[in-house]
Amino acid sequence: MDNILALIIGLIFLSGLATPFLHRIWLKKTGIYLSFLPLIIFTVLLIELIQLAPHKSFLLSTSVSLLPGMEFAFRIDGLSLIFGLLISAIGFLVLLHASYYMANYQRQANFYTYLMFFMGSMIGMVFSDNLMVLFIFWEITSVASFFLIGFDHHAEKSRQAALQALLITGFGGLCLFFAVILIGNITDTYIISELFNQNIHLGNHPQYYLILTLVIVAAITKSAQFPFHFWLPGAMQAPTPVSAYLHSATMVNAGVFLLMRIYPILGGTVIWKYSLMITGGITMFLGAFFAMGQRDLKRILAFTTISALGTMTLLVGIDTSDSLKAAMVFFIVHGLYKGGLFMIAGIIDKSTGTRDIYNLHGLLKKMPVTAIVTFLALVSMAGLPPMLGFIGKELIYEAKMQLPDVSWLLLPLGVGANIMMVAVSITVFYELFLTDKNKSPIHLFYKEKELPIRFILGPVLLAVVGLYLGINPNILETAIDNGLYFMGNQNAEINLSLWHGFNDVLLLSIFTVISGIFIFYLRIPIIKFIIKSVTWFDKFHLPTLFTKLINKYLKTAAQNTNLLQHGYHRFYLLTFFLAMIALMAMQIFRITDIQLPETGPSPIKLHVALLLLISAFALIFAVFSKSRLSAILAMGVVGYGIAMLYLYYGAIDLAITQFLAETLIMVIFVMVIYYLPEFATLSNKKSRFRDGLISIAVGVFITLIVLKAKFLNLEEPISDYFISNAYTKAHGKNIVNVILVDFRALDTLGELTVLTLAATGVYSLFRFHIKTMKKKKSIKTKNNE
């Protein structure tokens, strides 16, 4: 069974790669055929859920190690099963939905490729048993979502929304990467099972606050929490099936999953609780508040999604058994009703040509199935019985009432958010399906009617499942218990029921519904107030501020590039030499531990001194020479003199290289000497004086560094390691060759790559020149004829 699951995960990625070819065969049925993969995964996971013993987990036998610490091992436990079931189930329904919705879109093969990669990365992420592998899948979701959100790339808003989502979630991904590295360095493992089995908690480690900050930033950017929430409404530029999948049960819930998965390692501290409670509480209320002032159905759902994600983050932050239980249940609730509602938005858009709820009316008679399904989904979103959403809302209220120190703040925020959710639910259903007064007509090119079964199957099934689980919530108890067990809550009491008696929680629910109805009847002045609030808030419009920040960054980068990359080779060299002088000066005065040899300095050989003197005179002659050829010959004398020094001190390889390089350079100079510009003095005396001082300073400091390094002995020289290991490990007798080919293989490979690219460029220029000459010759010949 475990091998089957690992095989299917691999097949999802392979199907994504093969989709461009398969689409040529399957055409408009591509989505239908691809939907069988998530359906099989859902079936396998459901069997595992039924067979898995309570509080048990197991590792998949398939494990591939690409690099040390990066074992592609997968883990099945109660938490990963809940997320995996919802991801695969909604993925199956979204693919069916997309097969009709995307039927007339261009680049359908690209769409399914991106969607399958996203699905595979989400499933891989929730089942990963390695933090580093979890990060890899986390980043693939960001990249795949970038292509999905920007699928309509011809529209500027789509491109901006995709880039905005990528930059924000990518920043969070980098934070997660650093956090994973720190956790691995501290614990000496990236394996999640080992961390759990050893009961490792980093709360007392000095780097705990840094790691926790990085993890929280990663989670709140991915799950669109305040102040990073603004990317989610912009992502509604994506096709509706994308919104139904990414922004209901998958991508935006990845941050919540991360918090739940890593809770046993980092959770339970004061900073964990209050940071998540504050962030989640603000997000929960703002999302519900701004949802009431929207006209576009998808934007309404986007803001309610933000509110729901804030609720889940808040519940994880409250950090009690009841709050974590409520978070788990609410994750299921939200995936069921929000996935259905987004698909309903696609149905209404395809049927009427608009998503503006104030331009739609009276759809109940013409689209009765859609109306019934929408009603059930909105009832669940409002938290009304008999839907599972009612149980989720009850659990949320109960969890918030158990914190006397902060319940005075969290409870009003939660009740206020739920009141707005009730009002939004009633408003959406009323405007879409009931009212027919004071409405502009629907587009005449569309006929409001029910669409093919595969297009509405998703919302129907999700609504029915939500209703069934609301009536029989005890079915979820074992799954929720297993999920909580692997979050460290081993003694959680799971008792889900539609009726818990007449208590304070029920009174709050009744108050919420009555207040929501009251807000609905007063919606016109309230919506005007919200619009005014949004107008005032636009002064601090976060998407605009973010765009300005990115543009300012690009402008500053361009200015710095123009300042540093000015194109004057002389100033590049001056900058390099001045920086080198500063670094050498620091090194000279910083290191004082010098041991002078007892025998004193070695005597200077006459022929060496003569060689240095000739080289020095040749260099001075090259500087002051008035002839280009004389200067070239003088520089050649300097190069050959250095090669002779190499030869004298036994560096035969370096000497041969120097002789060859100098000879080649001399030949090239002589060959192109007549094509070079006129040999003239282009600099004034001040600049030459400055250059002379800098060159003298470089020479002096390099001499001092060499003299100091000669008598410096801080550690054992690296040369001893090369000498002792050159033959035994690298199987080479020439130490210099071994260093270049084995010990410094990557450096040598980089140099070879640079030389190859340079040679390719030169070859291309020569080919271009030859083709140009042949073309000119051909034209000249034709003209003569």
N, C-alpha and C positions, 0 to 999 in steps of 0.2 A: 504493500500500500504506500509506504513512504517513498519507494523508488518511483512509483507512478506519479506522485505529486511533484517530485523533483524533475521528472521527465516532462511533465506538462508545463512547468514553469519555463523550462528550456524551450519547449515548443512555442510558447507565446512569443518569445523573442525571435525565434526562427521564422514564425509566421509573419512577424512584423517586417523582417528582411525580405521575405518572399512575397509580400502583398503586392508590390508593383507588377510581378509576373502573374500572380494568381488572379489579380483584378482583370487582366486581359481575358481570362477564361470565364470567371464568375460574373463579371460585369456588375449589374445592380444588386446581385445577390451576394456580393462579397461580405457584407455585414452579417447576413444570415448564417453563412457557413462559418465565419470566424467566431460567431457567438457560441458555437459548440464547445470551444476550448474553455472559456470561463464556466460554462454549464457543467462540464466534466469536473473542473476543479471544485465547484460548489458541491457536487455530488460526493466527491472524494472526502472533502472536509466535513460534510454532514455525516458521512459514515464514521469518520474519525471522532467526531463529537459524540456520537452515540456509543462508540466502543471505548473511548478513552475513560479510564477509571478516574474517579475524583482525585484531584490534587496530584495528578500525574502528568509528566511530560516526557517526550522522547526526542532524540536527535535523529535526523535523517541519515541513513548510512552513506549517502552520496556526499563526499567532501573533497574538494579540489583546492590545493594550496598553490597560489600563483606566486606569492611573496611571503617572507616570514611575517607571521601575524595576520595574514589575509587568507584564512581558510574559508572557502565558500561552503560553510556548513549551515544547515537549516534546522530550526527548532520548532516543534509543535507543542503548544501548551494552551491553557484556557484562554489567555489574552490574545494570542495570535490567531486562534481559531475564530473568535468573535469578529475580529477585524477582517480576517481572510474570507469568512462566509459573506459578509456584507459587500466587500470589494468585488468578489467573484459574481455574486448574485446580481448586483446592480450593473456590473460590467456586461453580463449576459443580456440584460434588458436594454441597456443603452445601445448595444450593438444592433439589436433588433430595431430599436427606435431610429437609429442612425441610418439603417438600410433604406428607409423611406425618406427621412428628412434630408439626407444628403444625395438623393437620387439624381438631382439635376445640377449638382455642384461639379465644378471642374476640380481636377487633382484629388479625386476620391481615394486613389491608391495611397497618396501621401497622407491623407487624413487617417486612414486605417493603420498605416504604418506607425504614425505618431501615437495613436490611441493604444495599439497593442504594446508598444514599448512602454507607454505610461502604465498600462495595466500590469505588465510583467514586473516593472520596477516597484510598484506598490505591493504586489504580492511577495516579491523577493524581500522587500524591506521589512514587512511585518513578520516574516518567518526567519529572518537572518539570526544566526546565533553568534555573530561576530560584529562588534561595533564598527569596525572599519568597513566591512561589507555593507552594513546598514547605511553607513554614510554614502557609499558608492551608489546604492539604489536611491537614496534620498536625493542625490544630485541628478540622477537620471530623470527623476520625476520633475525636477525644476526645468531641465532642458527640454523634455518632451512637452511639458505644459507651455513653454515658450512658443514652440511651433504650433501647438493647438490653439492657444489664445490668439496668436497672430496668423491664424490660417488664412483669413481674408487680408492678406498682406498688401493688397492694392489700396486698402483704406488706411489713412494715416492714424486714425484712432486705434485701430487694431495693432498696428506696429508699436505705437506708444504704450499701449496697455501691456503688450507682450514683453517689451523691454523693461517696463516698470516692474512687472511681476518677477522677471528673471533677476534683475539687479537686487531687489529686496530679498527674495528667497535665496539668491546666490550668496548674499552677504550673510544670511543666517546659516547657510551651508558651510561657509568658511569658519564661522564660530563653532559649529558642531565638529568640524574637522579638528580644530585646535583642542576642543574639549576631549574628543576621543583620544588624541595623542597623549594628553596629560593623564587621562585615566589609565591608558596602557602603560605609560612610564611609571606611574605610581604602583599599579597592581601587578605589573609584569605579564598582563594578559589582556587580550581584547575579547575573549570568549565570554559571552553573556552567561552561559551555563556555569562556568567556573566562578564567575563573580557572585552568582546567586548561591551556589553550593557552599562557597566559603563564607557566606554572610558578610561580604565586604561592604562597608559603608564609609564614605569619605568625609563624613561630617566633622571629624576632628583633625583632618589634614590641613596644613597651612594653605594649600592651594584650593581648598574647597570652594571658597567664595568666588574665585576666578572661574573655576569649572562650572559652578552653578550659574553664574552670570552668562557664560557662553551658551550653555544648554538652554536657558530661558530665552535668550535672544533668538536662538535657532528655532525654538518652538513657536514664539509669538510672531515671528516673521512668516513662518510657514502657515500658521493658522490664523493669520490676518487679525492679530490682536492690536489694540491701541498701543502706541501711535502708528503702527504699520498696517492698520486695517484698510487703508484707502486703496490698496492695489486690487482688492477683491471686486468692488463694483466696476472698476475699469475693465476687469477681466471678462465682464459680461459681453464684450465685443466678440467673444468666441461664438462659434455655432452652438445652438442650444444643447445638442447631445454632449458637447464638451462641458458645458455648465452643469448639466445633470449629473455628470460623472465626477469631474474634478472638484466641484464645489458643493457636493452633498455628502459623499461618503468616502472620498479618497484623499486627494491632495491636501485640502484644508484641514482634514483630520489627522494628517501625518504628525503635526506638532503635538496634538493631544496624545496620540499614540506614543510619541517619544517620551513625553512626561510620564505616562503610565509605565512604559517599559523600563525607564531608568529610575523610577521612584524608589525601588529597594536600595539603590546605590547612593542616591543624593537626597531623597525626600525626607520629610518629617522634621525639618529644622524650622526655626522661626522665620528666617529669611525666605525659605521656600514657601511657607504659608502666606506671608503677607505680600510678597512680590506677586504671586499668582492671584491672590484674592483681589488686590488693588487693580491689577491689569485686567483680569477677567470681569470684575464688577463694572468698571468703566466701559469696557467694550460691550458688555451685555446690555447696558442701558442705552448707550449711544446708538447701537445697531437698531434696536427696536424703535427708538424715538425717530430716527431719520427715515426708517422704512415707511412711516405713515405719510411722509410728504412726497413720495415718489409716484410717478405715473406709469412708467414702464414696468410691466409685470416682472421681468427678469431682475431689474434693479431693486424692486420690492423684495424679491426672494434673496437677492444678494445681501441686503442689509439685515434681513431676518437671519440669514446664515451667520453673519458676523455676530449677531446677538446670541445665537445658539452656541457658537464656538466660545464666546466669552463666558457663557454659562458653564460649559464643560471645563474650561480652564479654571474658573472660580471654584468649581466642585473639587477638582484635583488639589487646588490650593487649600481648601478648608481642611482636608487631610484627616477625615474621620472615616470609620467604616461605612457609615450611612452616606456620606458625601461621595465616596468612591463608588459605592453601589449605585447611587443616583447618576453619577457620571457615565458609568457603564451602560445603564438602561437608557439614558438620554442619548447616548451615541447611537444606539439601535433605533430609537424613536426618530431622531433627526434624519438618519439615513433613509428611513422608510418614507417619511412624509416629504422630505425635501427633494429626494430623487424623483418622486412622483410629480411634485409640483413643477419642477423644471421641465420635465417631459410634457406636462400639460401646457406649459408656456409655449413649447414647440408646436404642439397640436393646434393651439389657438392661433399662433402666428401663421401656420400653414393654411388654416381654414379661413382666416379673416384678413390676413395681410397686415395686421398690426398687433402690437402688444400693449398699446396704450389703453388702460382699463377704463378711462373716461371717454374713449371713443367707441367702446363696445357696449352692447346691451342685448338683453333678451335672447341669450344663447341657450337657455334651458330647453325650449321647445325643439330647437333644431339640432342640438348636441346633448341629448339627455344622458348618455353614458358618461361623456366627459364631465357633465355637471355633477353627477352622482359621485364620481371618483374624486373630483375637485372638492366636493363637500366633505367627504371622509378625510381627505388629506388636510384640509383646513381645520377641521374639528380636532385632528391630532395636533396640529401646530398650535391651536388655541389652548390645548390641554383640557379638552372636554371628554367626558365618558361617552361611549364605552371604548374609545380608542386607547392604544398603548400610551399615547401622549399624555393622557390624564394621569396615569400611574407615574410617568416620569416627572410630571410637574409636582405631584404630591410628594415624591421622594426628594425633590429639590427643596421644597418648602421645609420639609422635615429636617433636612441636613442643615439649612440655614438657621433654623430655630435652635439648634443644639450648640451654638456658639454665643453664649451670653455677652462676651466681651465685644464682639463685632456684629452681632445680629441686629443691633439698632441701625446699622448702616446697610448691611447686606440684604436684610429682609425688605426694607422699602425699595431698594434698587431692584431686587428680584420681582417684587409684586408690581412695581411700576412697569418694568419691562414686559411682564406677562399681560398686564392690562393693555399695553399697546399691541401685543401680539394678538389678543382677542379682537381688538378693534380693527387691526389690519386684516385679519381673517374674514371678519364680517364684511368689511368694505370691499375686499376683492371679490367675494362671492356675489355680493349684491350688485356691484357694478357690472360684472361679467354676465351674470345669468338672469337677474331679476328685473332690474330697472329698465324702462324703455322711454323715459321722459327726458326732454331737454338734451337729446343726444344727436350728434351728427351721424349721418349714415355711414355704414361700413363700406369699404371699398367695393365698387360694383364688379370688379374683376374676379371676386372670390364668391364662392357659395358656401355658406356655413353648413357643414355636414360632418357626420362621423367619418373618420378616415379608416384605412385598412387595419385589421386586427393587430398585426405586428407593430403598428405605430402606437396603439393605445394599450397594448398588452402590459407594458411596464407599469404605468400608473395604476391599472386595474389590479394587478397582482400585488403591488406594494400596498395599496389601500386595503385589500382583503387581508393580507398578512398582518397589517397594523391593527385591523379590527379583530382578527382571530386571537392575536397575542394579547390584546386588551381584555378580551373575555376570558382567556386562559393564560394569564401571565406566569403561572407556576411552571410552564414549559421552559421558561428561561432561567429558572432558579439554579439548576445545576451548572449551566454554562456561565452564569454570572459568578457563582461561587468559585468555579475554577479560575476565572479571570482574576478575581480579587485575590485568590491564594497566591498567584504569581506576581502580585503587586505587594506582597508582604503582609496582607491582611488574612491571617490564617484562621481567625476565629470570628469572621464576619457572619452575622445572622441574616440569611436571605429569606424573606417572606414577602412575596409579591402577590398583591390582591387588588381587585378593583374597588373593594369596599373595606375600609379600615375603621368604620364606625364614625360616629359624630364627634369630632375633635377639633382642635385649633386649626389643624391643617385644612380640614374640610371647610371651616369658616373662612379661611383665607382664600380658598378656591372659589367659594360662592361670592365673596367680595370682589375677586378678580374678574369674574364673569360679568357681574352687575356693572362694575366700573367700566369694563370694556364695551358693553352695550351703550352705556351712557356716553362714552367717548365717541362711539360710532354716530350717535344721534347729533352730537355737537362737532362732527368731524370737519365741517367747513371752516369755522373760526379756528379750530385747532390746527388744521392743515395750513391755514394762512399764517398762524403763529410759527409753525415749524418751518415754513418757507422763509419767513423773516429771519428765523434763527439760522437757517442754512445760508441766507444771504449775508448775515453778519459773520457767520463762521467762514464764509468764503474769503474773508480777509486773511484767514490763516488756513486757506484751502490747501490741505496737505499734498494732494497730487500736483498742484501748481508749484508749491514750495519745493517739492521733490524735483520737478522738472527744472526749476530755476537753479537748484543746487547742482544738478547734473550739468546744465549748460554753463554755469559758472566754473565748474571743475574743468570742463573741456576748454573753456576760454583761457583759464589760468594755465592749463597744460600747454595750449598753443603758444601763449606768451613765453612760457619758460622754454619751450622748444625753440622758438625763434631767438631767444636770448642765448641759449647754449649751443644750438645747432645753427650757427650763423654762416657757416660755409668757408670761413677763413682758416686754412690749415695752420698758419703760423700761430694764431691765438689758441687753437686746440693744443698745440705743443707747449705753448707758454703755460696754459692752465695745468696741463699734466706735470710739467717740470716744477711749477710752484707748489702744487699739492705734494709732489714727491719730496721736495726740499723740506716742507713743513713736517711731513711724517718722519723723515730721516732725522730732523732736528729733535723731535720728541723722543725718538728711539735712542739717540746718542746720549741725551741728558737723563733719560729714564733708567737705562741699564748702567749700573756701576760695578757689578760683580765681574771683574776682569782679573784673570790670573795670568800674569806675565810669565813666559817661559824662563826657566833658570839659566838656560844656555844663551839667552839673548837672541836678537834677530839674526837671521841667516845672512851671510855676506852677499853683496850684489855682484853678479857676474858682468864682466865687461861687455860681452856680446849682447846680453839682454839690455843693458843700459844703452848701448849703441842702437839697438833695434827700436827701443822706445824713443830715443832722440830723433831718429829718422822719421818715425811715424808722426811725432809731434811737429817736426818741420813740414812734413807733407800736408798735415792738417791745416797749419797756418797758411801754407801756400795756397791750398784750395779755397780758403776763406777770402783771401785778398787777390786771387788770380783774376785777370781781365779776360782770359780766354776760356771758353767753355771746354774745349778739348783738354787743356792743361788742368783744369779743375777736376775733370773726370779721371784723368791719369793719376793725379795726386790722391784722390779718394781711393783709387785702386791700390796705391802704395800703402795707405793706412789699413785697408782690409787685409792685404797680404801680410802686413806686419803683425796684425792680431792673430792671423792664422799661424805664423811662425811662433808666436808666444804659446799658442795651444800645443803646437808640436813640441816645443821645448819642455813643457810641463807634463807631457805624456798623454794629452787628450787627443789621440790620433783621429778618432771619429769626428770630433769637433773641428779639428784642423782640416780634414778632407772636405767636410761640409762647407767650411768657410772658403776654402780654395775654389770649390765648385760654384758657390753662390757668387763670389766676387768675380770670377771669370764670366759667369752668365750675365751678371749686371753690367760688366764692362762691355760685353758684346752687344747687349741690348742698347746701351747708351750710344755706342758708336753707330749702330744701325739707324737710330732715330735722331741722331744729332742734328741733321739738317732740317728736321721737321719741328724741332723745338723752337719756342719763341726767342726773340733776340736776347742775347746775354747783356743785361743792362742792370744798373743799380736802381732799384725800385723803392728802397727805404731811405729815410733820412738818417742823419747822424745820431739823433736822440734814440731812435728805435734800435739802431745797431749797437749803440752803447748799452742800452737796456738789455738787449739780447746777449751781449758779451758778458755783462755782470751775471745774468741768470745762468749762462753756460759755465762760467767759472764757479759759481756757487754750487751747481750740480756736481761738477767734478770734485770740488773740495769735500762736499758732504759724502759723496760715494766713496772717496778715498778714506775718509774717517770711519765710515760704516764698515768698509772692508778690513781696515786695520783693527777695529774694535771686535769685529766678528772673528778675526783670526785668533784672538786670545780669549774668546768668550766660551764658556763651557757650562751652560745652564742644565742641560740634560744630555743623555747619551745621544750621539749623532745618529741620524736616520740611516746613514751609510752602512752602519754595522748590521742593521736589519736586512738591507739589500744584499750585503755580502754573504750573510749566513743563509738566506732563503732563496737566492737567485737560482741555484742549481737544484736544491732539494724540492722546492715547490713549483718553480717556473721552468725547470729543466733546461736552463740556458747557462752557458759558460761566459758569455759576454754580458757583464753586468749592465752596461749602458743600454744594450739592446733589450735586455730583460725589463729594465725600468720603463723603457718607451712602449714596449709591446704588452707587458703584463701588469706591472704595478701602476703604471699611468696609462692604462689602455683607453679609458674614456677620454682622457685629455688628448691622446694621440688620434683617437677616432674623431674628435671634434676638429682637430687641425686638418686631418685628411678631408673631412666634410667641407671645411671652408675652402681648401685648395681645389677640391672637385667642383664646388659651386663657382669659384672664380674661373676655373678653366672652362666650365660650361658657358659662363658669360662671355669670355673672350672668344670661344668658338662660335657662339651665336652672333657676336659682332662681326667676326670675319665672314661668316656665311651671309649675313645681311649686306656687308660691303661687296662681296663677290656677286651676289644676286643683283645689287644695284648697278654695279659696273656692267654686268651682262645685259641688263635691261637697257642701260644707256647705249651700249654698243649695238644692241639689236635695233633700237630706235634710229640710231645714226645710220645704220646700214640701210634701213627701209627708206630713210630720207634721201640717201644717196641714189638708191634705185629709182 
